[in-house]
Amino acid sequence: MPAVAWTTVIITALIVGITAVGLLRVIFHLKAIKATLRQVTGGVGAVAQLTSTVPDRLASVNASLKPVRDFCETV
């Protein structure tokens, strides 16, 4: 093979190798991001559970406080 062909093969191998290393780095970064997003999703779920609405069984409390609410609206 002539020298130009070898040069082309070497340059092509270098480009492919550098691209492969770059893609591997992207894969590892995406895996790290995936793990972080799982933790964030778990945290958001915990916050949502802790800040959920008051259960329906407390409806009697709201009924008992209706006179107070009516008085506050007149003020």
N, C-alpha and C positions, 0 to 999 in steps of 0.2 A: 504494500500500500504506500502511496505517496505521503509525504510529510503533511500535506494539507488535510488529507483524510484522517490521519492520526490526531491532528490538532482539533478537527471537528469532533471526533469521537471523545476526546478528552474534555473539551469544553462542554459538550452535551452531557457527559457523565457528571461533571461538576455542577451544572445547572440542575440536573435531575436530583443529585444528592443534596444540594442545598435546599431545594424545594421540598424534598422528603423530610429533612430535618425540621424545616419550618412547619410543615403540616403535623408532624409529631408533637411539636411544641403547642400548636393550636389544640390538638386533641387533649393533651394534659391540662391545658388551661380550661378547656370546656368541662373536663371531669371535675376540676376544682370548683368551678362555678356551679355545677350541678349539685355538688355536696353542700355548698353554701346556700343555694336556693332551697334545698330540702330543709335545712335548719330554719331559714326564714319562714318558710311555709308552716313549719311546726309552731314557730313562735306566733305567727299571725293567727293560727287556729286556737292557740291557748288564749291569746288576747280576746278573740271573738267569743270564746266560751266564757271567759271571766266577765265580759261586759255585755252578756246577753240580757234580754229583757226580763222583767220580773215575771215569775210564773203566774198563770191564771188563777191559782188557788188563793191569791191575795186580792181577788176581786171584792171580797167582803170588806177589806180595809178601805178600798177606794169608795165603796158605798157608805161606809161609816164617816168618811171625811168629806162627803158631798156638802153637808151644811157649812163646813169651814170654807170650802172652795167657793160656795155661793156667797158667803159673807165677804170674802176677799175680793170677789169681782165687783161688789157694790162699793167698795172703798175707793 
